[in-house]
Amino acid sequence: MGKMRGTVSTQDNTGLLVLAVDDEAPGLSEIKYLLESSPHIRRVLTAFDAAEALRILRGDYDAEVMDRTGAGLPPVDAVFADINMPGLSGTDLARVLGAFRAPPALVFVTGVEHAEAVVAFEVGALDFVTKPINEDRINKAISRVVERVAATPAVVPEPVPQEPTDDEVIPVELGGTIKLVPRATVRYVEAQGDYARLHTSDGQSHLVRIPLAQLEERWGNAGFVRIHRSFLVALPLVTELRMTSNGYAVVIGSGDGAKELPVSRRHTRELKERIVRPPKSSWG
């Protein structure tokens, strides 16, 4: 069964933007069709697993998930997700969404027993639709989402930068399972083509399908700084800036766990200024 990647369906320019998540192609196609049938739905994004869903929710779209102008889409209003998925489950996804500043409404669409429905509501699900699903039941769930969205005040951007937080987690695949890597555990990031390798405080590394430039932009306010075309480092963890035979280098950590990384000439001046006047951070 081929993997279905984030697709977009359009109806008009009004209504909800929703994300459907199911690891089985027939189930994903069915829920997508039923959602598109509602006049309240503007677009339907799809994800084949919870890890891909998190990437979409954070704005890491594939090219076909952009709007017609090539710009990113607005925040997702609701997620319709299966519970029993390999790796990161629907309830795991719900717990991650709970850390979002403005989480989307969550509806579980699955064939599990009543006991798991109780668990679904405990993790903040707005509704729970059992399979086999029908149009009337889906429309009731959509109506609840519409009411939730209408009752939720819009988040107004503040005129000053937000204080950085450490609640972002990056889903990575490890030995056939999905592991959540908190940003706060990342010491530095190494570019590997269109991918990035996260080096964490426990000595492990994880390859993720996110370009280094995108992480630089996303994590800049959280204390990460570019020191080289191949490296992004957590500035609060830098313990030394030293001269070498090839220029400057930074040292991250101390003792046996210390790591030395090169600083390119073009980034040296900015790095020195950042070290002299480091930004506020949430690292201890």
VOBA-1610 file (N, C-alpha, C; in pm, whole numbers, padded with zeros to 5 digits, always signed):
BEGIN
Met+00084-00119+00000Met+00000+00000+00000Met+00088+00125+00000Gly+00075+00210-00102Gly+00158+00328-00110Gly+00121+00430-00006Lys+00218+00509+00033Lys+00195+00609+00135Lys+00130+00732+00074Met+00022+00778+00133Met-00049+00896+00088Met+00010+01016+00160Arg+00057+01115+00082Arg+00119+01229+00144Arg+00027+01348+00139Gly+00054+01448+00227Gly-00034+01561+00250Gly-00094+01621+00125Thr-00222+01601+00105Thr-00290+01654-00012Thr-00390+01758+00029Val-00433+01839-00066Val-00528+01946-00038Val-00647+01933-00129Ser-00766+01949-00076Ser-00887+01958-00154Ser-00946+02096-00130Thr-01000+02158-00231Thr-01055+02292-00216Thr-01202+02294-00254Gln-01277+02379-00183Gln-01416+02401-00220Gln-01435+02549-00249Asp-01417+02635-00150Asp-01427+02779-00170Asp-01331+02846-00073Asn-01346+02974-00058Asn-01252+03049+00026Asn-01303+03073+00166Thr-01410+03007+00205Thr-01461+03021+00340Thr-01473+02883+00402Gly-01490+02880+00533Gly-01506+02752+00601Gly-01381+02708+00673Leu-01386+02585+00721Leu-01280+02532+00806Leu-01168+02469+00726Leu-01049+02480+00781Leu-00935+02404+00731Leu-00915+02288+00827Val-00927+02165+00778Val-00919+02048+00864Val-00811+01953+00814Leu-00764+01870+00905Leu-00662+01770+00876Leu-00715+01633+00912Ala-00714+01540+00817Ala-00757+01402+00841Ala-00634+01313+00853Val-00631+01226+00955Val-00514+01142+00981Val-00558+00997+00999Asp-00505+00910+00916Asp-00537+00766+00927Asp-00427+00690+00855Asp-00377+00583+00917Asp-00268+00508+00856Asp-00317+00409+00751Glu-00448+00393+00735Glu-00503+00304+00634Glu-00565+00386+00522Ala-00522+00358+00399Ala-00567+00437+00284Ala-00719+00439+00267Pro-00790+00326+00278Pro-00936+00331+00262Pro-01004+00420+00366Gly-00959+00408+00492Gly-01017+00490+00598Gly-00990+00638+00576Leu-00869+00671+00531Leu-00834+00810+00506Leu-00916+00866+00391Ser-00934+00786+00286Ser-01014+00831+00172Ser-01160+00854+00211Glu-01212+00767+00296Glu-01352+00780+00337Glu-01376+00905+00419Ile-01292+00929+00520Ile-01313+01046+00603Ile-01289+01173+00522Lys-01194+01171+00431Lys-01167+01287+00344Lys-01291+01318+00259Tyr-01351+01214+00202Tyr-01470+01233+00119Tyr-01586+01291+00200Leu-01608+01238+00320Leu-01719+01286+00402Leu-01696+01429+00449Leu-01573+01462+00483Leu-01544+01599+00524Leu-01564+01696+00409Glu-01520+01659+00291Glu-01537+01746+00174Glu-01683+01767+00137Ser-01769+01675+00180Ser-01912+01686+00148Ser-01981+01793+00231Ser-01916+01839+00337Ser-01978+01939+00425Ser-01956+02080+00372Pro-02060+02163+00373Pro-02044+02303+00329Pro-01961+02386+00426His-01937+02332+00545His-01858+02405+00644His-01707+02388+00623Ile-01668+02294+00536Ile-01526+02263+00517Ile-01473+02333+00393Arg-01364+02406+00412Arg-01299+02475+00298Arg-01192+02389+00234Arg-01105+02331+00318Arg-00997+02247+00266Arg-00977+02127+00357Val-00932+02019+00297Val-00900+01898+00372Val-00755+01860+00343Leu-00673+01865+00446Leu-00536+01813+00436Leu-00539+01669+00484Thr-00447+01587+00435Thr-00442+01449+00480Thr-00301+01411+00522Ala-00292+01323+00621Ala-00164+01270+00667Ala-00181+01121+00694Phe-00078+01046+00660Phe-00086+00901+00674Phe-00047+00852+00812Asp+00014+00941+00894Asp+00047+00903+01031Asp+00056+01030+01115Ala+00068+01012+01247Ala+00068+01126+01338Ala+00194+01211+01324Ala+00307+01149+01290Ala+00430+01224+01272Ala+00416+01323+01157Glu+00359+01277+01046Glu+00337+01367+00932Glu+00236+01474+00968Ala+00135+01437+01048Ala+00034+01535+01091Ala+00099+01649+01169Leu+00193+01616+01257Leu+00261+01720+01336Leu+00343+01811+01246Arg+00406+01755+01144Arg+00483+01840+01053Arg+00390+01939+00982Ile+00274+01892+00939Ile+00178+01980+00872Ile+00127+02086+00967Leu+00095+02047+01090Leu+00042+02142+01188Leu+00144+02249+01223Arg+00272+02217+01211Arg+00376+02316+01241Arg+00417+02396+01118Gly+00350+02371+01004Gly+00379+02450+00885Gly+00483+02392+00793Asp+00526+02266+00817Asp+00625+02203+00731Asp+00552+02130+00619Tyr+00504+02207+00519Tyr+00421+02151+00414Tyr+00505+02097+00299Asp+00453+01993+00234Asp+00504+01955+00104Asp+00454+02059+00004Ala+00511+02059-00115Ala+00474+02161-00215Ala+00325+02161-00246Glu+00263+02042-00250Glu+00122+02036-00287Glu+00029+02078-00175Val+00083+02107-00057Val+00000+02149+00054Val+00008+02301+00073Met+00060+02370-00025Met+00061+02516-00021Met-00065+02568-00088Asp-00101+02693-00061Asp-00214+02748-00132Asp-00171+02788-00273Arg-00263+02840-00351Arg-00234+02865-00492Arg-00129+02972-00512Thr-00105+03056-00415Thr-00003+03161-00427Thr+00134+03111-00388Gly+00142+02988-00334Gly+00269+02934-00287Gly+00296+02968-00143Ala+00202+03037-00078Ala+00221+03074+00062Ala+00173+02962+00153Gly+00215+02967+00278Gly+00169+02868+00375Gly+00022+02885+00406Leu-00041+02779+00449Leu-00183+02784+00484Leu-00202+02842+00623Pro-00323+02891+00653Pro-00352+02938+00789Pro-00356+02820+00885Pro-00363+02845+01016Pro-00366+02735+01113Pro-00484+02640+01089Val-00460+02514+01114Val-00565+02412+01101Val-00669+02432+01211Asp-00796+02428+01174Asp-00905+02447+01270Asp-00937+02319+01347Ala-00925+02204+01280Ala-00963+02078+01345Ala-00885+01962+01287Val-00864+01860+01370Val-00798+01737+01329Val-00894+01621+01351Phe-00918+01543+01247Phe-00998+01421+01255Phe-00900+01305+01243Ala-00877+01233+01352Ala-00769+01135+01355Ala-00813+00999+01406Asp-00753+00896+01351Asp-00768+00761+01404Asp-00690+00752+01535Ile-00726+00657+01621Ile-00653+00640+01747Ile-00541+00538+01732Asn-00574+00420+01678Asn-00476+00312+01671Asn-00392+00323+01545Met-00280+00395+01555Met-00185+00408+01444Met-00049+00360+01492Pro+00031+00302+01404Pro+00164+00256+01444Pro+00254+00373+01480Gly+00347+00348+01572Gly+00436+00455+01614Gly+00365+00550+01708Leu+00347+00672+01665Leu+00279+00774+01744Leu+00128+00756+01728Ser+00058+00723+01836Ser-00085+00696+01829Ser-00166+00825+01829Gly-00297+00810+01810Gly-00384+00927+01813Gly-00385+00995+01949Thr-00381+00917+02056Thr-00378+00978+02189Thr-00244+01047+02216Asp-00134+00992+02161Asp-00004+01059+02171Asp-00011+01194+02099Leu-00072+01193+01981Leu-00089+01316+01905Leu-00169+01418+01985Ala-00274+01371+02052Ala-00357+01461+02132Ala-00277+01527+02243Arg-00190+01452+02306Arg-00109+01509+02416Arg-00011+01615+02364Val+00043+01592+02244Val+00131+01693+02185Val+00052+01818+02149Leu-00067+01801+02094Leu-00150+01916+02058Leu-00185+01999+02182Gly-00196+01931+02297Gly-00229+02002+02420Gly-00125+02104+02459Ala-00002+02092+02405Ala+00104+02188+02435Ala+00104+02307+02341Phe+00021+02301+02235Phe+00014+02412+02142Phe-00051+02532+02209Arg-00009+02652+02170Arg-00068+02773+02226Arg-00215+02783+02190Ala-00249+02750+02065Ala-00389+02751+02020Ala-00416+02620+01948Pro-00439+02511+02022Pro-00454+02380+01958Pro-00582+02371+01876Pro-00580+02296+01766Pro-00702+02276+01688Pro-00797+02183+01763Ala-00925+02190+01726Ala-01022+02096+01782Ala-00985+01955+01735Leu-01007+01856+01821Leu-00968+01719+01789Leu-01089+01627+01793Val-01108+01553+01684Val-01215+01454+01675Val-01151+01321+01638Phe-01179+01218+01717Phe-01130+01085+01685Phe-01233+01011+01601Val-01186+00950+01493Val-01271+00869+01405Val-01208+00732+01399Thr-01264+00636+01472Thr-01196+00508+01486Thr-01292+00397+01524Gly-01245+00275+01517Gly-01329+00160+01547Gly-01297+00095+01679Val-01244+00170+01775Val-01205+00112+01903Val-01324+00096+01996Glu-01301+00029+02108Glu-01406+00004+02205Glu-01435+00127+02290His-01543+00119+02369His-01588+00231+02451His-01481+00277+02550Ala-01406+00183+02606Ala-01304+00219+02704Ala-01202+00315+02644Glu-01166+00294+02517Glu-01071+00384+02454Glu-01135+00517+02420Ala-01267+00518+02403Ala-01337+00644+02382Ala-01324+00731+02506Val-01332+00669+02623Val-01317+00744+02748Val-01178+00807+02754Val-01075+00727+02715Val-00939+00779+02714Val-00928+00897+02618Ala-00997+00888+02504Ala-00992+00995+02405Ala-01041+01126+02463Phe-01151+01123+02538Phe-01203+01245+02598Phe-01111+01294+02709Glu-01042+01202+02776Glu-00949+01243+02882Glu-00832+01323+02827Val-00794+01299+02701Val-00683+01372+02642Val-00731+01493+02563Gly-00858+01528+02578Gly-00906+01654+02522Gly-00979+01647+02390Ala-01023+01529+02348Ala-01097+01520+02222Ala-01233+01588+02234Leu-01272+01660+02128Leu-01401+01727+02126Leu-01513+01629+02098Asp-01486+01529+02017Asp-01589+01431+01981Asp-01521+01300+01945Phe-01603+01194+01938Phe-01554+01060+01912Phe-01653+00990+01821Val-01612+00960+01697Val-01699+00898+01597Val-01649+00757+01570Thr-01736+00659+01588Thr-01697+00520+01567Thr-01719+00476+01423Lys-01636+00383+01379Lys-01650+00322+01247Lys-01743+00202+01255Pro-01815+00170+01148Pro-01822+00242+01021Pro-01893+00376+01036Ile-01838+00478+00977Ile-01890+00613+00994Ile-01995+00644+00889Asn-02082+00739+00922Asn-02182+00781+00826Asn-02185+00933+00820Glu-02250+00986+00718Glu-02247+01129+00692Glu-02313+01209+00804Asp-02426+01158+00857Asp-02496+01231+00964Asp-02407+01247+01087Arg-02337+01140+01126Arg-02255+01147+01246Arg-02135+01241+01226Ile-02077+01236+01107Ile-01967+01326+01078Ile-02015+01472+01080Asn-02133+01496+01026Asn-02185+01633+01024Asn-02210+01685+01165Lys-02251+01597+01255Lys-02268+01640+01394Lys-02133+01679+01455Ala-02031+01601+01425Ala-01897+01633+01476Ala-01848+01766+01417Ile-01874+01786+01288Ile-01833+01912+01224Ile-01906+02030+01288Ser-02034+02011+01321Ser-02110+02119+01386Ser-02049+02155+01520Arg-02002+02055+01594Arg-01936+02083+01721Arg-01806+02161+01700Val-01734+02126+01595Val-01611+02199+01564Val-01643+02343+01529Val-01747+02364+01447Val-01787+02500+01409Val-01820+02582+01533Glu-01892+02522+01627Glu-01927+02593+01751Glu-01801+02624+01831Arg-01708+02529+01838Arg-01584+02551+01913Arg-01503+02665+01851Val-01488+02662+01719Val-01410+02765+01651Val-01475+02902+01669Ala-01609+02908+01659Ala-01679+03035+01672Ala-01665+03091+01813Ala-01655+03002+01913Ala-01647+03046+02052Ala-01504+03074+02097Thr-01406+03041+02013Thr-01266+03061+02050Thr-01219+03196+02000Pro-01175+03284+02088Pro-01126+03415+02044Pro-01001+03401+01960Ala-00990+03487+01861Ala-00872+03484+01774Ala-00749+03522+01853Val-00639+03455+01822Val-00511+03487+01887Val-00448+03605+01815Val-00437+03717+01885Val-00381+03838+01826Val-00230+03840+01848Pro-00151+03852+01741Pro-00006+03855+01759Pro+00037+03972+01847Glu+00131+03946+01936Glu+00180+04051+02023Glu+00288+04133+01952Pro+00303+04261+01986Pro+00398+04345+01915Pro+00544+04316+01950Val+00569+04235+02053Val+00705+04200+02091Val+00724+04051+02077Pro+00849+04004+02057Pro+00874+03861+02042Pro+00828+03783+02164Gln+00778+03663+02139Gln+00736+03575+02247Gln+00858+03520+02321Glu+00843+03497+02451Glu+00948+03429+02524Glu+00961+03287+02470Pro+01081+03239+02445Pro+01096+03105+02391Pro+01047+02999+02489Thr+00992+02893+02436Thr+00946+02783+02520Thr+01012+02654+02472Asp+01010+02555+02559Asp+01074+02428+02527Asp+00970+02318+02504Asp+00846+02357+02470Asp+00744+02256+02458Asp+00738+02194+02318Glu+00820+02243+02224Glu+00816+02184+02091Glu+00888+02050+02094Val+00827+01954+02030Val+00891+01823+02017Val+00898+01788+01869Ile+01001+01716+01832Ile+01021+01675+01694Ile+01000+01524+01686Pro+00904+01477+01607Pro+00886+01332+01592Pro+00992+01275+01499Val+01062+01173+01543Val+01164+01107+01461Val+01138+00957+01462Glu+01172+00893+01349Glu+01153+00749+01339Glu+01280+00679+01385Leu+01265+00582+01473Leu+01380+00512+01529Leu+01345+00364+01544Gly+01406+00283+01460Gly+01383+00139+01467Gly+01238+00099+01446Gly+01169+00166+01355Gly+01030+00132+01327Gly+00930+00194+01421Thr+00974+00272+01517Thr+00883+00342+01608Thr+00906+00492+01597Ile+00811+00569+01646Ile+00822+00714+01644Ile+00861+00761+01784Lys+00970+00835+01793Lys+01016+00889+01920Lys+01000+01041+01917Leu+00956+01099+02028Leu+00941+01243+02039Leu+01067+01300+02104Val+01135+01388+02032Val+01258+01449+02081Val+01230+01594+02119Pro+01234+01629+02248Pro+01211+01769+02288Pro+01323+01860+02236Arg+01286+01977+02192Arg+01386+02072+02143Arg+01489+02106+02252Ala+01444+02107+02377Ala+01534+02144+02487Ala+01650+02046+02503Thr+01638+01925+02448Thr+01746+01827+02461Thr+01847+01835+02346Val+01820+01920+02246Val+01906+01928+02129Val+02024+02021+02157Arg+02146+01970+02142Arg+02268+02051+02163Arg+02305+02125+02035Tyr+02306+02054+01924Tyr+02333+02119+01795Tyr+02270+02036+01684Val+02257+02099+01568Val+02195+02037+01452Val+02294+02041+01337Glu+02305+01930+01267Glu+02400+01917+01157Glu+02325+01897+01026Ala+02359+01977+00924Ala+02294+01964+00794Ala+02343+01839+00723Gln+02249+01768+00662Gln+02283+01651+00580Gln+02193+01655+00457Gly+02232+01737+00360Gly+02151+01755+00241Gly+02021+01825+00274Asp+01910+01766+00229Asp+01777+01821+00260Asp+01728+01777+00398Tyr+01811+01704+00470Tyr+01775+01655+00603Tyr+01860+01728+00708Ala+01827+01705+00833Ala+01905+01759+00944Ala+01920+01650+01049Arg+02037+01646+01113Arg+02061+01548+01219Arg+02064+01621+01352Leu+01974+01582+01442Leu+01966+01641+01574Leu+02060+01567+01668His+02152+01637+01730His+02244+01578+01828His+02195+01619+01966Thr+02159+01522+02049Thr+02095+01551+02176Thr+02189+01531+02295Ser+02142+01577+02410Ser+02225+01575+02531Ser+02255+01435+02581Asp+02180+01334+02536Asp+02207+01197+02579Asp+02307+01126+02489Gly+02367+01202+02396Gly+02468+01144+02308Gly+02413+01079+02183Gln+02282+01080+02165Gln+02222+01020+02048Gln+02205+01124+01937Ser+02177+01076+01817Ser+02148+01165+01705Ser+02030+01109+01628His+01952+01198+01567His+01829+01159+01498His+01818+01236+01368Leu+01797+01165+01260Leu+01783+01226+01128Leu+01638+01263+01104Val+01612+01388+01068Val+01476+01434+01043Val+01469+01500+00906Arg+01352+01492+00844Arg+01335+01548+00710Arg+01296+01696+00719Ile+01387+01775+00775Ile+01366+01919+00787Ile+01497+01987+00750Pro+01500+02076+00652Pro+01624+02144+00615Pro+01677+02230+00731Leu+01808+02243+00738Leu+01869+02320+00846Leu+01822+02465+00844Ala+01804+02523+00725Ala+01760+02662+00715Ala+01623+02681+00777Gln+01537+02581+00765Gln+01403+02592+00823Gln+01409+02586+00975Leu+01495+02501+01029Leu+01512+02495+01174Leu+01575+02624+01227Glu+01666+02681+01150Glu+01728+02807+01190Glu+01622+02916+01208Glu+01530+02924+01114Glu+01423+03024+01122Glu+01326+02992+01235Arg+01291+02865+01249Arg+01191+02825+01347Arg+01243+02836+01490Trp+01371+02807+01512Trp+01427+02800+01647Trp+01512+02921+01685Gly+01515+03022+01600Gly+01597+03138+01628Gly+01563+03206+01759Asn+01433+03222+01788Asn+01391+03287+01912Asn+01408+03199+02035Ala+01444+03073+02013Ala+01464+02981+02125Ala+01612+02966+02161Gly+01699+03051+02103Gly+01839+03048+02142Gly+01930+02969+02050Phe+01881+02927+01933Phe+01966+02855+01839Phe+02024+02953+01737Val+02152+02934+01703Val+02219+03028+01614Val+02303+02950+01512Arg+02305+03000+01391Arg+02383+02938+01283Arg+02529+02979+01299Ile+02620+02882+01300Ile+02763+02912+01311Ile+02839+02871+01185His+02772+02797+01099His+02840+02740+00982His+02729+02694+00888Arg+02761+02678+00761Arg+02657+02631+00668Arg+02606+02493+00706Ser+02685+02421+00787Ser+02647+02284+00825Ser+02601+02270+00969Phe+02606+02379+01050Phe+02577+02363+01192Phe+02489+02475+01248Leu+02396+02434+01330Leu+02311+02522+01410Leu+02327+02478+01554Val+02359+02571+01646Val+02388+02530+01783Val+02295+02599+01882Ala+02276+02534+01997Ala+02202+02595+02108Ala+02299+02688+02180Leu+02284+02817+02157Leu+02380+02915+02209Leu+02399+02907+02361Pro+02294+02884+02441Pro+02316+02876+02587Pro+02405+02760+02630Leu+02427+02662+02540Leu+02511+02547+02575Leu+02656+02566+02531Val+02686+02677+02462Val+02823+02704+02419Val+02907+02746+02540Thr+03016+02676+02564Thr+03103+02705+02680Thr+03230+02778+02640Glu+03270+02770+02513Glu+03393+02836+02470Glu+03382+02880+02324Leu+03447+02989+02292Leu+03474+03030+02155Leu+03624+03044+02145Arg+03690+02959+02067Arg+03836+02956+02068Arg+03892+02969+01926Met+04017+03016+01921Met+04090+03023+01794Met+04150+02886+01762Thr+04147+02850+01635Thr+04213+02728+01588Thr+04299+02765+01468Ser+04369+02667+01415Ser+04454+02693+01298Ser+04373+02729+01175Asn+04245+02694+01177Asn+04159+02723+01062Asn+04059+02835+01088Gly+04074+02904+01201Gly+03980+03010+01234Gly+03923+02989+01373Tyr+03792+03018+01389Tyr+03728+03002+01518Tyr+03650+02871+01526Ala+03630+02828+01650Ala+03547+02710+01677Ala+03474+02732+01809Val+03359+02669+01824Val+03288+02675+01951Val+03297+02539+02018Val+03289+02540+02150Val+03284+02417+02228Val+03149+02413+02297Ile+03081+02302+02282Ile+02951+02282+02345Ile+02969+02182+02458Gly+02929+02220+02578Gly+02942+02132+02692Gly+03084+02134+02748Ser+03111+02038+02836Ser+03243+02030+02900Ser+03276+01886+02932Gly+03399+01862+02968Gly+03441+01726+03004Gly+03441+01632+02886Asp+03413+01505+02914Asp+03415+01403+02810Asp+03306+01424+02706Gly+03201+01494+02745Gly+03091+01516+02651Gly+03103+01641+02568Ala+03215+01714+02580Ala+03233+01838+02505Ala+03246+01808+02355Lys+03193+01900+02276Lys+03199+01886+02131Lys+03247+02016+02069Glu+03350+02008+01984Glu+03402+02126+01916Glu+03349+02131+01774Leu+03297+02248+01734Leu+03240+02266+01600Leu+03301+02389+01535Pro+03325+02385+01405Pro+03386+02499+01337Pro+03287+02615+01319Val+03341+02736+01322Val+03263+02856+01295Val+03313+02915+01164Ser+03225+02934+01067Ser+03267+02991+00940Ser+03297+03139+00956Arg+03379+03192+00867Arg+03419+03332+00875Arg+03299+03426+00869Arg+03201+03394+00786Arg+03086+03483+00768Arg+02997+03490+00891His+03005+03387+00979His+02921+03385+01099His+02997+03426+01226Thr+03128+03450+01215Thr+03209+03477+01334Thr+03166+03604+01406Arg+03151+03714+01332Arg+03119+03841+01395Arg+02985+03836+01468Glu+02883+03784+01400Glu+02751+03775+01462Glu+02754+03687+01586Leu+02828+03577+01578Leu+02836+03486+01692Leu+02901+03555+01811Lys+03008+03631+01788Lys+03074+03703+01897Lys+02976+03799+01964Glu+02898+03871+01883Glu+02802+03965+01938Glu+02696+03893+02019Arg+02652+03778+01971Arg+02550+03702+02042Arg+02604+03648+02174Ile+02730+03609+02176Ile+02789+03556+02299Ile+02806+03666+02402Val+02845+03784+02357Val+02862+03897+02449Val+02729+03940+02508Arg+02626+03941+02423Arg+02493+03978+02470Arg+02396+03867+02432Pro+02401+03753+02499Pro+02316+03638+02465Pro+02170+03669+02491Pro+02079+03613+02411Pro+01936+03634+02434Pro+01889+03557+02555Lys+01773+03598+02607Lys+01714+03523+02717Lys+01682+03382+02671Ser+01693+03288+02758Ser+01661+03150+02723Ser+01602+03080+02842Ser+01545+02964+02813Ser+01482+02887+02920Ser+01570+02774+02968Trp+01696+02770+02919Trp+01786+02667+02969Trp+01836+02708+03109Gly+01857+02609+03194Gly+01910+02639+03325Gly+02060+02651+03324
//
